[in-house]
Amino acid sequence: MDGDFATLLDGKRPGTSLHAPQVRIVTDKGEPLTVDGNPISPDIASSVVTLPASGTAVVDIVLNNQRNDKANPNRPVAPSWRYNALKEVSFGKVFRVDYRYGQDPWTPMILARITGVDFSFPSAACAQVTLKGEDFSSLLKVKPQEPMIYMEDHETFIVQSELGDGAPDLKMAPLPESPFSETISLTRPTDKTRLQFIAELAERMDFETFVAFNDDTPIRQTRAVERPVAFHFEPARSATLGSVVTLVWGRDLIDFKPAFSVWDIPTEATASGNVPRDRGAIDETVSYDTNRVLVVNDLHSAPGGKAPVDAVKARNEFFDARPAVNPISVKVENLDTERARLAAAAAMRKGIRAFLTAEFSTLGLTTIRPGIHVDLKGLYAPFDGIWYVTQTVHTLNAAGYITKTSLRRPGMLDPAGYPGGAA
């Protein structure tokens, strides 16, 4: 056995770690979250943490809401519900969710605020309460009362200003250099939340916005440990092949569901609109034929593997398309040539990335997070190779710990490389 699961199980007997998942709820300082002086964690019935590559992460924690009489277990307690008072566990409360296997170190999964609470009082089962939490980017889900006019600034500065005004306690991760040589003047309207405004900037620049731990490695200390988070505004991480998790079919994956979308793949994109300060109109076009490196910027070969076929080339070969051009239009306003060009490239990248998407499930494995790549093996062409993780859903309940992962790839291994065999 090799790969990431082999590392996870190194030195352990089968079943002693992999099938003993645990979840806990702690404060932002890493101390046990309690109600009536007792830890909440033993009341957890299930936990679902959903982490996107770009956007707001969410968590649902289902708790047993029944109180027990410790002195006399056979005696009913009145009132019998533990969390109805909405005291220690209430709206706005900050908490961290950690996962682990057996006695392994705890891995921080999400730092969230309680933004919703659902109660259930069934007639023939235990009462339950579901805590709904969102990460700290939810602080930006507010529409300001007054518009904000930015004059001659870069988008990175604008995002930093919006974060400082809307969520001053949320730290900003180090910002990359602006991809543009010139500044821009724009207005943040009042009909959009700060987060929507930032998301629109990110989409036309092909950036990702997310909140992440500064350190998400397992917590090896036995004492309470704080793990701060920061807000990120950075180029799509799919373009850079960083951390890679190796997964092998027949060993690591429970299921695998890929899907192709071929005919709608764009071959060129044009961004058009008005130029700032009444200087006419603008039309910036990027195309696969002349700008392939720009529009296909995140297709990676596995170490020692063959180069994948990109989506546009695959479309042309499969359909022998006539005409071969499939143009798309992007409406932009008050952008300069540089920004319009990147907006066109971002729109084309988005279309190309829809070529091949997939979902798979695996047993746990907290190391699978959005923003990393996985190297799939054992499925052969066209599915083997490097994929980008766009979302993970970590579910821990009575059935165990399952991670459902969403992937994308703007290409595939040449299906002619699929090995032949007996029918």
C-alpha positions as CSV (number, residue, x, y, z in Angstrom):
1,M,0.0,0.0,0.0
2,D,1.3,3.5,-0.9
3,G,-0.1,7.0,-1.1
4,D,-1.8,9.2,1.4
5,F,-3.9,6.6,3.1
6,A,-0.8,4.4,3.6
7,T,0.8,7.4,5.4
8,L,-2.4,7.9,7.5
9,L,-2.4,4.2,8.6
10,D,1.4,3.8,9.0
11,G,2.1,1.7,12.1
12,K,-1.6,1.2,12.9
13,R,-3.6,-2.1,12.8
14,P,-6.5,-2.0,10.3
15,G,-9.6,-0.6,12.0
16,T,-7.9,0.9,15.0
17,S,-7.9,4.5,13.7
18,L,-9.6,4.7,10.3
19,H,-13.0,3.7,11.6
20,A,-13.1,5.7,14.9
21,P,-13.9,9.3,13.8
22,Q,-14.6,12.0,16.4
23,V,-15.9,15.6,16.3
24,R,-15.8,18.3,18.9
25,I,-17.0,21.9,19.3
26,V,-14.7,24.3,21.0
27,T,-14.4,28.1,21.3
28,D,-12.2,30.2,19.1
29,K,-9.6,29.9,21.8
30,G,-9.7,26.1,21.6
31,E,-11.5,25.6,25.0
32,P,-14.5,23.2,25.3
33,L,-17.8,24.9,24.4
34,T,-20.2,24.2,27.3
35,V,-23.9,24.6,28.4
36,D,-24.8,24.6,32.0
37,G,-21.2,23.9,32.8
38,N,-21.1,20.7,30.7
39,P,-19.3,20.2,27.4
40,I,-21.5,20.2,24.3
41,S,-19.5,17.7,22.3
42,P,-21.1,14.6,23.8
43,D,-24.4,15.8,22.6
44,I,-23.4,15.8,18.9
45,A,-25.4,13.5,16.7
46,S,-23.9,14.6,13.4
47,S,-21.7,17.3,11.8
48,V,-21.6,18.5,8.2
49,V,-18.9,21.0,7.2
50,T,-19.1,22.3,3.6
51,L,-15.9,24.1,2.4
52,P,-15.9,25.8,-1.0
53,A,-12.8,27.0,-3.0
54,S,-14.5,30.4,-3.3
55,G,-17.4,31.6,-1.1
56,T,-18.7,31.2,2.4
57,A,-18.0,27.9,4.3
58,V,-21.0,26.5,6.3
59,V,-21.5,23.9,9.0
60,D,-24.5,22.1,10.5
61,I,-24.2,20.6,13.9
62,V,-27.1,18.4,15.2
63,L,-27.3,18.1,19.0
64,N,-29.4,15.9,21.2
65,N,-31.7,18.4,23.1
66,Q,-32.8,16.0,25.8
67,R,-31.7,16.6,29.4
68,N,-30.9,13.7,31.8
69,D,-31.2,13.5,35.5
70,K,-27.7,12.4,36.5
71,A,-28.6,11.7,40.1
72,N,-31.6,9.5,39.1
73,P,-31.6,8.4,35.4
74,N,-35.1,7.0,35.8
75,R,-36.6,10.3,36.9
76,P,-37.8,12.8,34.3
77,V,-36.4,16.3,34.3
78,A,-38.7,19.3,33.8
79,P,-38.2,21.1,31.6
80,S,-36.6,18.3,29.6
81,W,-34.8,20.3,26.9
82,R,-31.2,21.4,27.3
83,Y,-30.8,24.1,24.6
84,N,-34.1,26.0,24.5
85,A,-32.8,28.8,26.7
86,L,-30.5,29.9,23.8
87,K,-27.8,31.0,26.3
88,E,-24.3,29.7,25.7
89,V,-25.3,28.3,22.3
90,S,-27.1,31.2,20.6
91,F,-27.0,33.5,17.6
92,G,-23.6,35.1,16.9
93,K,-21.7,32.6,19.1
94,V,-18.3,31.8,17.7
95,F,-17.2,28.2,17.7
96,R,-14.7,25.9,16.0
97,V,-15.3,22.4,14.7
98,D,-12.5,19.9,14.9
99,Y,-12.3,16.3,13.5
100,R,-10.0,13.4,14.2
101,Y,-9.6,9.6,14.2
102,G,-9.2,7.8,17.5
103,Q,-6.6,9.5,19.6
104,D,-4.9,11.2,16.7
105,P,-4.5,15.0,16.9
106,W,-7.5,17.2,16.2
107,T,-7.7,18.9,12.8
108,P,-9.5,22.3,12.7
109,M,-12.2,22.3,10.0
110,I,-14.1,25.6,10.3
111,L,-14.3,28.7,12.6
112,A,-17.9,29.9,12.4
113,R,-20.6,32.0,13.9
114,I,-24.0,30.6,14.7
115,T,-26.3,32.3,12.2
116,G,-29.4,30.0,12.5
117,V,-30.9,27.5,14.9
118,D,-33.4,24.8,14.0
119,F,-35.4,22.8,16.6
120,S,-37.1,19.5,16.2
121,F,-39.6,18.0,18.8
122,P,-40.8,14.7,17.2
123,S,-43.5,12.7,19.0
124,A,-41.6,9.4,18.9
125,A,-37.9,10.4,19.1
126,C,-35.5,12.6,21.0
127,A,-35.7,16.3,20.6
128,Q,-32.8,17.8,18.6
129,V,-31.4,21.2,17.8
130,T,-29.4,22.0,14.7
131,L,-26.8,24.8,14.9
132,K,-26.2,26.5,11.5
133,G,-22.9,28.3,11.3
134,E,-21.1,30.3,8.6
135,D,-17.5,31.4,8.4
136,F,-16.5,35.0,9.1
137,S,-17.0,36.1,5.5
138,S,-20.7,36.2,6.5
139,L,-19.9,39.4,8.3
140,L,-19.8,41.0,4.8
141,K,-23.3,39.9,3.9
142,V,-24.7,43.4,4.7
143,K,-25.8,46.1,2.4
144,P,-24.3,49.4,3.3
145,Q,-26.7,52.4,3.6
146,E,-24.5,54.7,1.5
147,P,-22.6,54.0,-1.7
148,M,-18.8,54.1,-1.6
149,I,-16.9,55.8,-4.4
150,Y,-13.3,54.6,-5.0
151,M,-11.2,57.0,-7.0
152,E,-8.0,55.7,-8.7
153,D,-7.4,52.6,-6.6
154,H,-6.5,49.0,-7.3
155,E,-9.0,46.2,-6.6
156,T,-6.8,44.8,-3.9
157,F,-7.0,48.0,-2.0
158,I,-10.7,48.2,-2.6
159,V,-11.3,44.7,-1.1
160,Q,-9.1,45.5,1.9
161,S,-11.1,48.7,2.5
162,E,-14.4,46.8,2.2
163,L,-13.2,44.2,4.7
164,G,-12.0,46.9,7.1
165,D,-15.3,48.7,7.0
166,G,-17.6,45.6,7.1
167,A,-15.6,43.2,9.3
168,P,-12.8,45.1,11.1
169,D,-12.0,42.1,13.4
170,L,-11.4,39.8,10.5
171,K,-7.8,39.8,9.4
172,M,-6.8,40.1,5.8
173,A,-4.3,37.5,4.4
174,P,-1.4,39.1,2.5
175,L,-2.6,40.5,-0.8
176,P,-1.0,39.7,-4.1
177,E,0.2,42.4,-6.3
178,S,-2.4,43.9,-8.6
179,P,-2.5,42.2,-12.0
180,F,-3.1,45.7,-13.5
181,S,-0.7,48.5,-14.2
182,E,-3.3,51.2,-13.9
183,T,-5.8,52.1,-11.1
184,I,-9.6,52.2,-11.5
185,S,-12.4,54.3,-10.3
186,L,-15.7,52.6,-9.4
187,T,-18.6,52.7,-7.0
188,R,-19.9,50.1,-4.6
189,P,-23.7,50.4,-4.8
190,T,-26.2,50.0,-2.0
191,D,-28.2,47.2,-3.7
192,K,-25.4,44.7,-3.2
193,T,-23.8,43.4,0.0
194,R,-20.1,43.9,0.5
195,L,-19.5,40.2,-0.1
196,Q,-21.4,40.4,-3.4
197,F,-19.4,43.4,-4.5
198,I,-16.1,41.6,-3.7
199,A,-17.3,38.4,-5.4
200,E,-18.1,40.4,-8.6
201,L,-14.5,41.8,-8.6
202,A,-13.1,38.3,-8.0
203,E,-15.1,36.8,-10.9
204,R,-14.0,39.2,-13.5
205,M,-10.4,38.9,-12.3
206,D,-10.5,35.1,-11.9
207,F,-9.8,35.4,-8.2
208,E,-11.0,33.3,-5.3
209,T,-12.4,34.7,-2.0
210,F,-12.4,32.5,1.1
211,V,-11.7,32.4,4.8
212,A,-9.1,29.9,5.9
213,F,-7.1,29.0,9.0
214,N,-3.6,30.5,9.1
215,D,-2.6,27.1,10.2
216,D,-4.8,24.1,9.6
217,T,-2.4,21.3,10.5
218,P,-3.4,18.9,13.2
219,I,-3.3,20.2,16.8
220,R,-0.8,18.1,18.7
221,Q,-0.9,20.1,22.0
222,T,-3.2,18.8,24.7
223,R,-4.0,22.3,26.0
224,A,-6.4,24.7,24.4
225,V,-5.0,26.0,21.1
226,E,-6.2,29.0,19.2
227,R,-6.2,28.9,15.4
228,P,-6.8,32.3,13.9
229,V,-8.3,32.7,10.4
230,A,-7.9,35.3,7.6
231,F,-9.8,36.5,4.6
232,H,-8.2,35.7,1.2
233,F,-8.5,37.5,-2.1
234,E,-6.2,35.8,-4.5
235,P,-5.8,34.4,-8.0
236,A,-7.6,31.1,-8.6
237,R,-5.3,28.5,-7.0
238,S,-6.0,26.0,-9.7
239,A,-3.4,27.7,-11.8
240,T,-0.5,26.6,-9.5
241,L,0.1,23.0,-8.8
242,G,0.9,23.0,-5.0
243,S,-0.3,20.4,-2.5
244,V,-1.4,17.2,-4.2
245,V,-3.2,14.3,-2.5
246,T,-2.9,10.9,-4.3
247,L,-6.0,8.7,-4.4
248,V,-6.2,5.3,-5.9
249,W,-9.4,3.7,-7.3
250,G,-10.2,0.4,-5.6
251,R,-8.5,1.5,-2.4
252,D,-9.2,5.1,-1.4
253,L,-12.4,6.0,-3.3
254,I,-15.9,4.8,-2.5
255,D,-17.4,6.1,-5.7
256,F,-16.5,8.4,-8.6
257,K,-18.9,10.3,-10.8
258,P,-17.4,12.3,-13.7
259,A,-19.4,14.3,-16.2
260,F,-18.4,15.9,-19.6
261,S,-19.9,19.1,-21.1
262,V,-18.2,19.4,-24.5
263,W,-20.3,21.2,-27.2
264,D,-20.7,24.5,-25.1
265,I,-17.0,25.0,-24.5
266,P,-16.1,28.5,-25.7
267,T,-13.4,29.1,-28.2
268,E,-13.2,32.9,-27.9
269,A,-14.6,35.6,-25.6
270,T,-15.2,39.3,-26.2
271,A,-15.6,41.8,-23.4
272,S,-17.4,45.0,-24.6
273,G,-18.8,48.1,-22.9
274,N,-18.2,51.8,-22.2
275,V,-14.8,53.1,-21.5
276,P,-14.3,55.4,-18.4
277,R,-14.7,59.1,-18.7
278,D,-16.8,59.0,-21.9
279,R,-13.9,57.8,-24.1
280,G,-16.1,55.6,-26.3
281,A,-16.6,51.9,-26.3
282,I,-14.2,49.0,-25.8
283,D,-14.1,45.5,-27.4
284,E,-11.4,43.1,-26.2
285,T,-11.3,39.6,-27.6
286,V,-9.2,36.6,-26.5
287,S,-9.3,33.3,-28.3
288,Y,-8.0,29.8,-28.0
289,D,-6.1,30.1,-31.3
290,T,-4.1,33.2,-30.3
291,N,-4.2,33.1,-26.5
292,R,-4.2,29.4,-25.5
293,V,-1.7,29.9,-22.6
294,L,-3.9,32.7,-21.2
295,V,-7.2,30.9,-21.3
296,V,-6.1,27.4,-20.5
297,N,-3.9,28.2,-17.5
298,D,-4.7,25.3,-15.0
299,L,-4.3,22.0,-16.9
300,H,-1.5,20.1,-15.2
301,S,0.2,16.8,-16.0
302,A,0.7,14.2,-13.2
303,P,4.3,13.6,-12.2
304,G,5.7,11.3,-14.9
305,G,2.4,11.3,-16.7
306,K,1.3,12.2,-20.1
307,A,0.1,15.7,-21.0
308,P,-3.7,16.0,-20.9
309,V,-5.7,17.1,-24.0
310,D,-7.3,20.5,-23.3
311,A,-11.0,21.1,-23.6
312,V,-11.1,23.2,-26.8
313,K,-8.9,20.7,-28.6
314,A,-11.1,17.8,-27.4
315,R,-14.2,19.7,-28.6
316,N,-12.8,20.2,-32.0
317,E,-11.7,16.6,-32.4
318,F,-14.9,15.0,-31.1
319,F,-17.3,17.1,-33.1
320,D,-15.1,18.1,-36.1
321,A,-16.9,21.4,-35.4
322,R,-18.0,23.5,-38.3
323,P,-17.7,26.3,-37.7
324,A,-15.0,25.7,-35.1
325,V,-15.6,29.0,-33.4
326,N,-17.9,29.2,-30.4
327,P,-17.8,32.8,-29.2
328,I,-19.2,34.2,-26.0
329,S,-19.8,37.8,-25.0
330,V,-19.0,39.5,-21.7
331,K,-20.7,42.8,-20.8
332,V,-18.3,45.2,-18.9
333,E,-18.7,48.8,-17.9
334,N,-16.1,51.5,-17.2
335,L,-13.2,49.1,-17.5
336,D,-9.9,49.9,-19.3
337,T,-8.4,47.7,-22.0
338,E,-6.3,45.7,-19.5
339,R,-9.2,44.9,-17.2
340,A,-11.6,44.1,-20.1
341,R,-9.1,41.6,-21.5
342,L,-8.7,39.8,-18.2
343,A,-12.5,39.8,-17.8
344,A,-12.8,38.1,-21.2
345,A,-10.1,35.6,-20.3
346,A,-11.8,34.9,-16.9
347,A,-15.1,34.2,-18.7
348,M,-13.5,31.9,-21.1
349,R,-11.6,30.0,-18.4
350,K,-14.9,29.5,-16.5
351,G,-16.5,28.0,-19.6
352,I,-13.5,25.7,-20.4
353,R,-13.4,24.5,-16.8
354,A,-16.9,23.1,-17.2
355,F,-15.6,20.6,-19.7
356,L,-14.9,17.8,-17.1
357,T,-16.3,17.9,-13.6
358,A,-16.6,15.0,-11.1
359,E,-17.6,14.0,-7.6
360,F,-16.1,11.3,-5.4
361,S,-16.5,10.1,-1.9
362,T,-13.9,8.7,0.4
363,L,-13.6,7.7,4.0
364,G,-12.7,10.8,5.9
365,L,-9.3,12.2,5.2
366,T,-9.3,15.8,6.5
367,T,-6.4,16.7,4.2
368,I,-8.8,16.9,1.2
369,R,-9.6,20.6,1.2
370,P,-10.7,23.1,-1.5
371,G,-7.9,24.8,-3.3
372,I,-5.6,21.7,-3.5
373,H,-5.2,19.2,-6.3
374,V,-5.7,15.4,-6.2
375,D,-4.0,12.9,-8.4
376,L,-6.4,10.1,-9.3
377,K,-4.9,6.7,-10.3
378,G,-6.4,3.4,-11.4
379,L,-9.2,4.8,-13.5
380,Y,-7.0,5.1,-16.6
381,A,-7.6,7.5,-19.5
382,P,-9.5,9.8,-19.7
383,F,-9.9,10.2,-15.9
384,D,-6.5,9.6,-14.3
385,G,-4.3,12.6,-13.5
386,I,-4.5,15.9,-11.7
387,W,-7.8,17.5,-10.7
388,Y,-8.6,20.7,-8.8
389,V,-10.8,20.5,-5.7
390,T,-13.6,23.0,-5.8
391,Q,-15.6,21.9,-2.7
392,T,-15.5,19.3,0.1
393,V,-18.4,18.2,2.3
394,H,-17.2,16.5,5.5
395,T,-20.0,14.5,7.1
396,L,-19.5,12.8,10.4
397,N,-22.5,10.9,11.9
398,A,-23.5,7.5,13.1
399,A,-22.5,5.9,9.8
400,G,-18.9,7.2,10.1
401,Y,-16.9,10.0,8.4
402,I,-17.4,10.5,4.7
403,T,-15.9,13.3,2.6
404,K,-17.7,14.1,-0.6
405,T,-15.4,16.1,-3.0
406,S,-16.2,18.1,-6.1
407,L,-13.6,18.4,-8.8
408,R,-12.9,20.1,-12.1
409,R,-10.4,19.8,-15.0
410,P,-10.3,21.8,-18.3
411,G,-9.1,18.7,-20.2
412,M,-8.5,14.9,-20.0
413,L,-6.1,12.2,-20.8
414,D,-6.4,11.1,-24.4
415,P,-9.1,8.3,-24.3
416,A,-7.2,6.4,-26.9
417,G,-4.8,5.6,-24.1
418,Y,-7.3,3.5,-22.3
419,P,-5.8,0.0,-22.2
420,G,-7.6,-2.6,-24.3
421,G,-8.6,-6.0,-23.0
422,A,-11.0,-8.9,-23.4
423,A,-14.6,-8.0,-23.8
